[in-house]
């Protein structure tokens, strides 16, 4: 869904999904069970997006409740069919960094890496936040998972740090 993938606009996505649901309920498909299956899947996606939108709206009044809602969302099967897991983790990590609970923020970063092994953290989390967490915990930038030898004899962490620096330089050139 373009609204989510490109703009992280879950409110618009919710409107588009709701409109799709209305159209599908009015459609006359030959295979009624297939239509019901599609409607159920769409309804499930709408429910997941609604939960994430609600968590974001709740944040300003009750951040603890919003974090609970996000953690419940992370336990949802097929969450990624409607809400990007990285967006949920990003919200949680940014929250704990703002609270200066850097250990908790970093543990969610590790969990995010486990759930999304190829994740580009800077896509979901402000780079200043990532740097602040690493600095507060005295963990070198990179994955923070320790230094591993790579087949070329170099250190994986150093190579990842170089990649991150290159990404930062590219990002800054667009600013």
DAGI-V896886 format. One record per residue. SS is DSSP state (hx for helix, st for strand, lp for the rest). Layout:
BEGIN
ss=(SS;SS)
END
This chain:
BEGIN
ss=(lp;hx;hx;hx;hx;lp;lp;lp;lp;hx;hx;hx;hx;hx;hx;hx;hx;hx;hx;hx;hx;hx;hx;hx;hx;hx;lp;lp;lp;lp;lp;hx;hx;hx;hx;hx;hx;hx;hx;hx;hx;hx;hx;hx;hx;hx;hx;hx;hx;hx;hx;hx;hx;hx;hx;hx;hx;hx;lp;lp;lp;lp;hx;hx;hx;hx;hx;hx;hx;hx;hx;hx;hx;hx;lp;lp;lp;lp;hx;hx;hx;lp;lp;lp;hx;hx;hx;hx;hx;hx;hx;hx;hx;hx;hx;hx;hx;hx;lp;lp;lp;hx;hx;hx;hx;hx;hx;hx;hx;hx;hx;hx;hx;hx;hx;lp;lp;lp;lp;lp;hx;hx;hx;hx;lp;lp;hx;hx;hx;hx;hx;hx;hx;hx;hx;hx;lp;lp;lp;lp;lp;lp;lp;lp;lp;lp;lp;lp;st;lp;lp;lp;lp;lp;st;hx;hx;hx;hx;hx;hx;hx;hx;hx;hx;hx;hx;hx;hx;hx;hx;hx;hx;hx;lp)
END
